[in-house]
Amino acid sequence: MITIKNSAWEIIKTIESDVNKTLLKQLQDEWIDITYACHTGICWACMCNIESGSENVEKSFRWEPGFPLWDDEVMTCIWWIKNKDIDVVLKTIF
């Protein structure tokens, strides 16, 4: 499951996770309004904080220059869930 909270920490929605889609695609498929622009991880517009479940998010570009370095940050357009049976809680920044 993926639980999404707004910037005031209020739960917006909880959805089933899909290991075959990026986090952003899953949010868009569920009509969750999140800022995005480039779909490549360059603009950082879709970044969210992870309240819990960071170990279950595949961060394939983690140490590339210009990408988030903190465990509690996630680029929803390029990262995805590794295991659909582990919960992830995201908090939108904007």
MOPAC internal coordinates of N, CA, C and O (Angstrom, degrees):
PM7 1SCF
backbone

  N    0.0000 0     0.00 0     0.00 0    0    0    0
  C    1.4517 1     0.00 0     0.00 0    1    0    0
  C    1.5333 1   109.61 1     0.00 0    2    1    0
  O    1.2310 1   121.82 1   -32.35 1    3    2    1
  N    1.3072 1   114.12 1   147.65 1    3    2    1
  C    1.4565 1   120.96 1   173.72 1    5    3    2
  C    1.5177 1   106.69 1  -119.97 1    6    5    3
  O    1.2310 1   120.44 1   -57.02 1    7    6    5
  N    1.3157 1   116.77 1   122.98 1    7    6    5
  C    1.4571 1   122.22 1   175.80 1    9    7    6
  C    1.5199 1   107.44 1  -105.56 1   10    9    7
  O    1.2310 1   120.39 1   -50.18 1   11   10    9
  N    1.3284 1   116.85 1   129.82 1   11   10    9
  C    1.4509 1   121.65 1  -179.01 1   13   11   10
  C    1.5159 1   108.65 1  -113.37 1   14   13   11
  O    1.2310 1   121.56 1   -49.93 1   15   14   13
  N    1.3403 1   114.62 1   130.07 1   15   14   13
  C    1.4614 1   121.23 1   177.19 1   17   15   14
  C    1.5186 1   108.50 1  -116.37 1   18   17   15
  O    1.2310 1   120.92 1   -27.20 1   19   18   17
  N    1.3165 1   115.85 1   152.80 1   19   18   17
  C    1.4654 1   119.74 1   175.80 1   21   19   18
  C    1.5316 1   109.68 1   -85.14 1   22   21   19
  O    1.2310 1   120.56 1     3.48 1   23   22   21
  N    1.3217 1   116.53 1  -176.52 1   23   22   21
  C    1.4652 1   120.27 1  -177.05 1   25   23   22
  C    1.5251 1   113.15 1   -67.20 1   26   25   23
  O    1.2310 1   120.13 1   165.64 1   27   26   25
  N    1.3288 1   117.35 1   -14.36 1   27   26   25
  C    1.4765 1   121.88 1   176.03 1   29   27   26
  C    1.5308 1   110.78 1   -94.62 1   30   29   27
  O    1.2310 1   120.02 1  -169.98 1   31   30   29
  N    1.3178 1   117.56 1    10.02 1   31   30   29
  C    1.4683 1   125.38 1   179.00 1   33   31   30
  C    1.5259 1   113.64 1    68.82 1   34   33   31
  O    1.2310 1   120.04 1  -161.75 1   35   34   33
  N    1.3331 1   117.53 1    18.25 1   35   34   33
  C    1.4599 1   121.44 1   176.88 1   37   35   34
  C    1.5273 1   108.67 1   -87.27 1   38   37   35
  O    1.2310 1   120.10 1   -42.79 1   39   38   37
  N    1.3235 1   117.42 1   137.21 1   39   38   37
  C    1.4613 1   120.87 1   179.46 1   41   39   38
  C    1.5230 1   109.34 1   -69.04 1   42   41   39
  O    1.2310 1   121.12 1   -55.11 1   43   42   41
  N    1.3287 1   115.47 1   124.89 1   43   42   41
  C    1.4603 1   122.17 1   177.06 1   45   43   42
  C    1.5233 1   109.48 1   -88.06 1   46   45   43
  O    1.2310 1   121.44 1   132.47 1   47   46   45
  N    1.3323 1   114.84 1   -47.53 1   47   46   45
  C    1.4576 1   119.53 1  -175.63 1   49   47   46
  C    1.5231 1   109.26 1  -167.06 1   50   49   47
  O    1.2310 1   121.07 1   -25.00 1   51   50   49
  N    1.3116 1   115.56 1   155.00 1   51   50   49
  C    1.4573 1   122.82 1   171.63 1   53   51   50
  C    1.5196 1   106.92 1  -122.16 1   54   53   51
  O    1.2310 1   120.72 1   -50.07 1   55   54   53
  N    1.3361 1   116.23 1   129.93 1   55   54   53
  C    1.4617 1   120.66 1  -176.83 1   57   55   54
  C    1.5287 1   110.59 1  -129.89 1   58   57   55
  O    1.2310 1   120.99 1   -21.19 1   59   58   57
  N    1.3123 1   115.71 1   158.81 1   59   58   57
  C    1.4601 1   120.88 1   173.06 1   61   59   58
  C    1.5257 1   107.80 1   -69.89 1   62   61   59
  O    1.2310 1   120.07 1   -39.19 1   63   62   61
  N    1.3156 1   117.47 1   140.81 1   63   62   61
  C    1.4602 1   119.85 1   178.96 1   65   63   62
  C    1.5228 1   110.73 1   -88.95 1   66   65   63
  O    1.2310 1   121.13 1   -27.70 1   67   66   65
  N    1.3104 1   115.44 1   152.30 1   67   66   65
  C    1.4589 1   123.19 1  -179.15 1   69   67   66
  C    1.5270 1   107.80 1  -129.75 1   70   69   67
  O    1.2310 1   120.04 1   -62.74 1   71   70   69
  N    1.3160 1   117.54 1   117.26 1   71   70   69
  C    1.4658 1   121.54 1  -176.99 1   73   71   70
  C    1.5306 1   112.46 1   -73.43 1   74   73   71
  O    1.2310 1   120.00 1   172.44 1   75   74   73
  N    1.3215 1   117.61 1    -7.56 1   75   74   73
  C    1.4614 1   121.67 1  -177.86 1   77   75   74
  C    1.5204 1   113.87 1   -97.97 1   78   77   75
  O    1.2310 1   119.80 1  -178.69 1   79   78   77
  N    1.3332 1   117.98 1     1.31 1   79   78   77
  C    1.4630 1   121.79 1  -178.43 1   81   79   78
  C    1.5183 1   109.79 1  -129.41 1   82   81   79
  O    1.2310 1   121.02 1   -29.65 1   83   82   81
  N    1.3342 1   115.65 1   150.35 1   83   82   81
  C    1.4620 1   118.76 1   172.97 1   85   83   82
  C    1.5257 1   108.51 1   -65.48 1   86   85   83
  O    1.2310 1   121.19 1   -18.32 1   87   86   85
  N    1.3137 1   115.33 1   161.68 1   87   86   85
  C    1.4621 1   119.72 1   177.17 1   89   87   86
  C    1.5260 1   110.92 1   -59.15 1   90   89   87
  O    1.2310 1   120.30 1   137.36 1   91   90   89
  N    1.3347 1   117.03 1   -42.64 1   91   90   89
  C    1.4604 1   120.41 1  -179.33 1   93   91   90
  C    1.5267 1   111.07 1   -60.85 1   94   93   91
  O    1.2310 1   119.89 1   135.16 1   95   94   93
  N    1.3183 1   117.81 1   -44.84 1   95   94   93
  C    1.4607 1   121.35 1  -179.98 1   97   95   94
  C    1.5332 1   110.46 1   -60.83 1   98   97   95
  O    1.2310 1   120.34 1   138.87 1   99   98   97
  N    1.3182 1   116.96 1   -41.13 1   99   98   97
  C    1.4575 1   120.51 1   178.31 1  101   99   98
  C    1.5261 1   111.23 1   -63.26 1  102  101   99
  O    1.2310 1   120.51 1   137.65 1  103  102  101
  N    1.3186 1   116.62 1   -42.35 1  103  102  101
  C    1.4646 1   120.78 1   178.95 1  105  103  102
  C    1.5209 1   110.89 1   -64.73 1  106  105  103
  O    1.2310 1   120.47 1   136.45 1  107  106  105
  N    1.3276 1   116.70 1   -43.55 1  107  106  105
  C    1.4656 1   120.72 1   178.81 1  109  107  106
  C    1.5273 1   111.11 1   -64.16 1  110  109  107
  O    1.2310 1   119.98 1   138.92 1  111  110  109
  N    1.3243 1   117.64 1   -41.08 1  111  110  109
  C    1.4670 1   121.43 1   179.05 1  113  111  110
  C    1.5264 1   112.05 1   -60.95 1  114  113  111
  O    1.2310 1   120.64 1   153.29 1  115  114  113
  N    1.3300 1   116.39 1   -26.71 1  115  114  113
  C    1.4710 1   121.87 1   179.91 1  117  115  114
  C    1.5270 1   112.28 1   -97.75 1  118  117  115
  O    1.2310 1   120.01 1  -168.63 1  119  118  117
  N    1.3372 1   117.59 1    11.37 1  119  118  117
  C    1.4518 1   123.90 1   177.53 1  121  119  118
  C    1.5274 1   112.53 1    61.53 1  122  121  119
  O    1.2310 1   120.71 1  -145.86 1  123  122  121
  N    1.3266 1   116.25 1    34.14 1  123  122  121
  C    1.4654 1   121.12 1   176.67 1  125  123  122
  C    1.5205 1   107.53 1   -90.36 1  126  125  123
  O    1.2310 1   120.64 1   -57.77 1  127  126  125
  N    1.3044 1   116.39 1   122.23 1  127  126  125
  C    1.4538 1   122.33 1  -175.87 1  129  127  126
  C    1.5195 1   109.96 1   -76.54 1  130  129  127
  O    1.2310 1   120.63 1   -67.35 1  131  130  129
  N    1.3176 1   116.41 1   112.65 1  131  130  129
  C    1.4629 1   122.27 1   178.11 1  133  131  130
  C    1.5258 1   107.81 1  -137.55 1  134  133  131
  O    1.2310 1   120.97 1   -39.79 1  135  134  133
  N    1.3054 1   115.74 1   140.21 1  135  134  133
  C    1.4632 1   121.26 1   178.64 1  137  135  134
  C    1.5222 1   109.41 1   -68.29 1  138  137  135
  O    1.2310 1   120.43 1   -42.91 1  139  138  137
  N    1.3267 1   116.78 1   137.09 1  139  138  137
  C    1.4665 1   121.73 1   174.61 1  141  139  138
  C    1.5244 1   107.76 1  -157.32 1  142  141  139
  O    1.2310 1   120.36 1   -15.34 1  143  142  141
  N    1.3336 1   116.91 1   164.66 1  143  142  141
  C    1.4549 1   119.79 1   178.46 1  145  143  142
  C    1.5297 1   111.77 1  -148.04 1  146  145  143
  O    1.2310 1   119.94 1   117.38 1  147  146  145
  N    1.3105 1   117.71 1   -62.62 1  147  146  145
  C    1.4614 1   119.88 1  -166.65 1  149  147  146
  C    1.5332 1   115.94 1   -91.42 1  150  149  147
  O    1.2310 1   119.27 1   155.21 1  151  150  149
  N    1.3062 1   119.00 1   -24.79 1  151  150  149
  C    1.4784 1   124.31 1  -176.14 1  153  151  150
  C    1.5283 1   113.10 1    63.88 1  154  153  151
  O    1.2310 1   119.83 1  -163.87 1  155  154  153
  N    1.3326 1   117.93 1    16.13 1  155  154  153
  C    1.4679 1   120.57 1   179.86 1  157  155  154
  C    1.5245 1   112.85 1  -125.73 1  158  157  155
  O    1.2310 1   119.25 1  -179.39 1  159  158  157
  N    1.3154 1   119.04 1     0.61 1  159  158  157
  C    1.4515 1   122.04 1  -179.98 1  161  159  158
  C    1.5093 1   114.55 1    84.13 1  162  161  159
  O    1.2310 1   119.95 1  -171.41 1  163  162  161
  N    1.3158 1   117.69 1     8.59 1  163  162  161
  C    1.4583 1   121.16 1  -177.28 1  165  163  162
  C    1.5303 1   111.87 1   -86.13 1  166  165  163
  O    1.2310 1   119.96 1   138.88 1  167  166  165
  N    1.3225 1   117.69 1   -41.12 1  167  166  165
  C    1.4708 1   120.59 1  -170.51 1  169  167  166
  C    1.5353 1   113.73 1   -84.13 1  170  169  167
  O    1.2310 1   119.57 1   161.64 1  171  170  169
  N    1.3092 1   118.43 1   -18.36 1  171  170  169
  C    1.4622 1   124.68 1   179.63 1  173  171  170
  C    1.5240 1   113.39 1    67.51 1  174  173  171
  O    1.2310 1   119.22 1  -172.59 1  175  174  173
  N    1.3197 1   119.09 1     7.41 1  175  174  173
  C    1.4618 1   121.51 1  -176.71 1  177  175  174
  C    1.5219 1   112.69 1   -63.59 1  178  177  175
  O    1.2310 1   119.84 1   149.15 1  179  178  177
  N    1.3258 1   117.92 1   -30.85 1  179  178  177
  C    1.4658 1   121.48 1  -175.35 1  181  179  178
  C    1.5298 1   113.21 1   -94.69 1  182  181  179
  O    1.2310 1   120.05 1  -170.06 1  183  182  181
  N    1.3220 1   117.51 1     9.94 1  183  182  181
  C    1.4637 1   119.92 1  -177.55 1  185  183  182
  C    1.5273 1   111.05 1   -63.84 1  186  185  183
  O    1.2310 1   121.40 1   -40.93 1  187  186  185
  N    1.3142 1   114.93 1   139.07 1  187  186  185
  C    1.4575 1   122.71 1   175.12 1  189  187  186
  C    1.5270 1   108.79 1  -128.40 1  190  189  187
  O    1.2310 1   120.97 1   -17.94 1  191  190  189
  N    1.3180 1   115.74 1   162.06 1  191  190  189
  C    1.4592 1   121.49 1   170.34 1  193  191  190
  C    1.5202 1   107.78 1   -91.96 1  194  193  191
  O    1.2310 1   120.60 1   -31.35 1  195  194  193
  N    1.3197 1   116.45 1   148.65 1  195  194  193
  C    1.4599 1   121.30 1   175.45 1  197  195  194
  C    1.5220 1   107.30 1  -105.47 1  198  197  195
  O    1.2310 1   120.91 1   -61.97 1  199  198  197
  N    1.3195 1   115.86 1   118.03 1  199  198  197
  C    1.4603 1   120.64 1   176.95 1  201  199  198
  C    1.5240 1   110.10 1   -78.01 1  202  201  199
  O    1.2310 1   120.56 1   140.82 1  203  202  201
  N    1.3285 1   116.53 1   -39.18 1  203  202  201
  C    1.4636 1   121.04 1   177.36 1  205  203  202
  C    1.5224 1   109.37 1  -156.34 1  206  205  203
  O    1.2310 1   120.81 1   -23.56 1  207  206  205
  N    1.3210 1   116.05 1   156.44 1  207  206  205
  C    1.4514 1   121.77 1   178.07 1  209  207  206
  C    1.5122 1   115.06 1    90.96 1  210  209  207
  O    1.2310 1   119.79 1  -164.82 1  211  210  209
  N    1.3280 1   118.01 1    15.18 1  211  210  209
  C    1.4637 1   121.63 1  -178.24 1  213  211  210
  C    1.5297 1   112.57 1   -55.29 1  214  213  211
  O    1.2310 1   120.86 1   144.60 1  215  214  213
  N    1.3259 1   115.96 1   -35.40 1  215  214  213
  C    1.4647 1   119.59 1  -179.05 1  217  215  214
  C    1.5273 1   112.36 1   -67.25 1  218  217  215
  O    1.2310 1   119.75 1   166.53 1  219  218  217
  N    1.3222 1   118.07 1   -13.47 1  219  218  217
  C    1.4592 1   122.02 1  -179.37 1  221  219  218
  C    1.5269 1   112.80 1   -98.82 1  222  221  219
  O    1.2310 1   119.85 1  -174.81 1  223  222  221
  N    1.3303 1   117.90 1     5.19 1  223  222  221
  C    1.4582 1   121.78 1   179.19 1  225  223  222
  C    1.5238 1   108.64 1  -104.45 1  226  225  223
  O    1.2310 1   120.95 1   -54.61 1  227  226  225
  N    1.3277 1   115.78 1   125.39 1  227  226  225
  C    1.4673 1   121.60 1   177.38 1  229  227  226
  C    1.5143 1   108.32 1   -76.59 1  230  229  227
  O    1.2310 1   121.16 1   -63.60 1  231  230  229
  N    1.3305 1   115.38 1   116.40 1  231  230  229
  C    1.4620 1   121.45 1  -178.42 1  233  231  230
  C    1.5207 1   108.86 1  -114.12 1  234  233  231
  O    1.2310 1   120.72 1  -108.74 1  235  234  233
  N    1.3042 1   116.22 1    71.26 1  235  234  233
  C    1.4513 1   121.63 1  -172.42 1  237  235  234
  C    1.5218 1   114.78 1   -64.62 1  238  237  235
  O    1.2310 1   119.45 1   157.07 1  239  238  237
  N    1.3189 1   118.66 1   -22.93 1  239  238  237
  C    1.4628 1   121.46 1  -179.67 1  241  239  238
  C    1.5284 1   111.82 1  -106.03 1  242  241  239
  O    1.2310 1   119.91 1  -159.31 1  243  242  241
  N    1.2896 1   117.78 1    20.69 1  243  242  241
  C    1.4593 1   123.67 1  -169.51 1  245  243  242
  C    1.5245 1   115.21 1   -48.41 1  246  245  243
  O    1.2310 1   118.93 1   132.94 1  247  246  245
  N    1.2915 1   119.65 1   -47.06 1  247  246  245
  C    1.4642 1   119.96 1  -173.66 1  249  247  246
  C    1.5261 1   113.34 1  -104.64 1  250  249  247
  O    1.2310 1   120.56 1  -164.56 1  251  250  249
  N    1.3222 1   116.54 1    15.44 1  251  250  249
  C    1.4567 1   119.50 1   174.77 1  253  251  250
  C    1.5297 1   109.27 1   -72.93 1  254  253  251
  O    1.2310 1   119.64 1   -33.23 1  255  254  253
  N    1.3213 1   118.29 1   146.77 1  255  254  253
  C    1.4664 1   120.48 1   178.07 1  257  255  254
  C    1.5261 1   111.25 1   -57.50 1  258  257  255
  O    1.2310 1   120.82 1   -44.56 1  259  258  257
  N    1.3276 1   116.04 1   135.44 1  259  258  257
  C    1.4508 1   121.10 1   176.90 1  261  259  258
  C    1.5135 1   114.57 1    88.72 1  262  261  259
  O    1.2310 1   119.80 1   176.43 1  263  262  261
  N    1.3217 1   117.98 1    -3.57 1  263  262  261
  C    1.4544 1   120.06 1   178.64 1  265  263  262
  C    1.5259 1   109.28 1  -101.42 1  266  265  263
  O    1.2310 1   120.37 1   -24.43 1  267  266  265
  N    1.3434 1   116.90 1   155.57 1  267  266  265
  C    1.4745 1   120.34 1  -176.83 1  269  267  266
  C    1.5195 1   111.92 1   -57.20 1  270  269  267
  O    1.2310 1   121.04 1   -36.44 1  271  270  269
  N    1.2908 1   115.61 1   143.56 1  271  270  269
  C    1.4570 1   121.30 1  -178.90 1  273  271  270
  C    1.5159 1   112.65 1  -110.40 1  274  273  271
  O    1.2310 1   119.44 1   172.76 1  275  274  273
  N    1.3051 1   118.67 1    -7.24 1  275  274  273
  C    1.4508 1   121.67 1  -175.57 1  277  275  274
  C    1.5207 1   110.61 1   -93.99 1  278  277  275
  O    1.2310 1   120.52 1   -34.95 1  279  278  277
  N    1.3152 1   116.61 1   145.05 1  279  278  277
  C    1.4590 1   121.44 1  -179.62 1  281  279  278
  C    1.5197 1   113.16 1   -63.97 1  282  281  279
  O    1.2310 1   120.21 1   157.68 1  283  282  281
  N    1.3316 1   117.20 1   -22.32 1  283  282  281
  C    1.4619 1   119.34 1  -176.77 1  285  283  282
  C    1.5297 1   113.11 1   -96.45 1  286  285  283
  O    1.2310 1   119.58 1  -163.45 1  287  286  285
  N    1.3299 1   118.41 1    16.55 1  287  286  285
  C    1.4586 1   122.36 1   177.65 1  289  287  286
  C    1.5222 1   109.98 1  -116.92 1  290  289  287
  O    1.2310 1   120.74 1   -34.04 1  291  290  289
  N    1.3093 1   116.19 1   145.96 1  291  290  289
  C    1.4630 1   120.87 1   178.59 1  293  291  290
  C    1.5310 1   109.55 1  -143.79 1  294  293  291
  O    1.2310 1   120.98 1   -43.49 1  295  294  293
  N    1.3115 1   115.73 1   136.51 1  295  294  293
  C    1.4564 1   122.53 1   173.69 1  297  295  294
  C    1.5275 1   106.16 1   -93.71 1  298  297  295
  O    1.2310 1   120.03 1   -77.04 1  299  298  297
  N    1.3076 1   117.56 1   102.96 1  299  298  297
  C    1.4672 1   120.59 1  -171.92 1  301  299  298
  C    1.5219 1   113.39 1   -66.04 1  302  301  299
  O    1.2310 1   119.69 1   156.23 1  303  302  301
  N    1.3295 1   118.20 1   -23.77 1  303  302  301
  C    1.4673 1   120.44 1  -176.42 1  305  303  302
  C    1.5255 1   113.24 1   -76.62 1  306  305  303
  O    1.2310 1   119.72 1   158.79 1  307  306  305
  N    1.3284 1   118.15 1   -21.21 1  307  306  305
  C    1.4662 1   119.05 1  -176.22 1  309  307  306
  C    1.5240 1   113.44 1  -123.12 1  310  309  307
  O    1.2310 1   119.59 1   173.63 1  311  310  309
  N    1.3013 1   118.39 1    -6.37 1  311  310  309
  C    1.4668 1   120.98 1  -178.73 1  313  311  310
  C    1.5102 1   110.60 1  -112.78 1  314  313  311
  O    1.2310 1   120.97 1   -23.09 1  315  314  313
  N    1.3212 1   115.74 1   156.91 1  315  314  313
  C    1.4488 1   121.05 1  -175.61 1  317  315  314
  C    1.5115 1   111.33 1  -144.06 1  318  317  315
  O    1.2310 1   120.97 1    -8.06 1  319  318  317
  N    1.3259 1   115.75 1   171.94 1  319  318  317
  C    1.4630 1   123.31 1   179.36 1  321  319  318
  C    1.5313 1   109.19 1   -80.93 1  322  321  319
  O    1.2310 1   120.41 1   -45.18 1  323  322  321
  N    1.3248 1   116.82 1   134.82 1  323  322  321
  C    1.4684 1   121.55 1   178.59 1  325  323  322
  C    1.5228 1   112.29 1   -81.87 1  326  325  323
  O    1.2310 1   120.13 1   144.36 1  327  326  325
  N    1.3369 1   117.36 1   -35.64 1  327  326  325
  C    1.4526 1   121.84 1  -173.55 1  329  327  326
  C    1.5291 1   108.31 1  -139.48 1  330  329  327
  O    1.2310 1   120.27 1   -62.52 1  331  330  329
  N    1.3166 1   117.09 1   117.48 1  331  330  329
  C    1.4689 1   120.20 1  -175.91 1  333  331  330
  C    1.5208 1   113.30 1   -69.26 1  334  333  331
  O    1.2310 1   119.83 1   169.05 1  335  334  333
  N    1.3226 1   117.93 1   -10.95 1  335  334  333
  C    1.4605 1   121.24 1  -178.15 1  337  335  334
  C    1.5308 1   113.34 1   -90.28 1  338  337  335
  O    1.2310 1   119.99 1   179.43 1  339  338  337
  N    1.3349 1   117.62 1    -0.57 1  339  338  337
  C    1.4638 1   121.45 1   179.37 1  341  339  338
  C    1.5317 1   108.23 1  -112.49 1  342  341  339
  O    1.2310 1   120.71 1   -47.72 1  343  342  341
  N    1.3083 1   116.25 1   132.28 1  343  342  341
  C    1.4704 1   121.63 1  -176.85 1  345  343  342
  C    1.5242 1   112.03 1   -76.20 1  346  345  343
  O    1.2310 1   121.48 1   -35.29 1  347  346  345
  N    1.3253 1   114.76 1   144.71 1  347  346  345
  C    1.4617 1   123.35 1   175.21 1  349  347  346
  C    1.5250 1   107.19 1  -129.76 1  350  349  347
  O    1.2310 1   120.63 1   -46.15 1  351  350  349
  N    1.3378 1   116.41 1   133.85 1  351  350  349
  C    1.4676 1   121.25 1   176.76 1  353  351  350
  C    1.5216 1   107.81 1  -116.12 1  354  353  351
  O    1.2310 1   120.94 1   -60.60 1  355  354  353
  N    1.3486 1   115.81 1   119.40 1  355  354  353
  C    1.4599 1   122.68 1  -179.77 1  357  355  354
  C    1.5202 1   110.17 1  -108.95 1  358  357  355
  O    1.2310 1   120.80 1   -34.47 1  359  358  357
  N    1.3361 1   116.08 1   145.53 1  359  358  357
  C    1.4598 1   121.63 1   174.97 1  361  359  358
  C    1.5231 1   107.30 1  -122.71 1  362  361  359
  O    1.2310 1   120.70 1   -57.06 1  363  362  361
  N    1.3225 1   116.27 1   122.94 1  363  362  361
  C    1.4625 1   119.46 1   178.32 1  365  363  362
  C    1.5201 1   109.64 1   -69.62 1  366  365  363
  O    1.2310 1   120.88 1   -32.35 1  367  366  365
  N    1.3122 1   115.92 1   147.65 1  367  366  365
  C    1.4608 1   120.71 1  -177.65 1  369  367  366
  C    1.5243 1   110.31 1   -90.89 1  370  369  367
  O    1.2310 1   120.44 1   143.49 1  371  370  369
  N    1.3103 1   116.77 1   -36.51 1  371  370  369
  C    1.4706 1   120.49 1  -175.13 1  373  371  370
  C    1.5027 1   110.75 1  -101.86 1  374  373  371
  O    1.2310 1   120.10 1   180.00 1  375  374  373

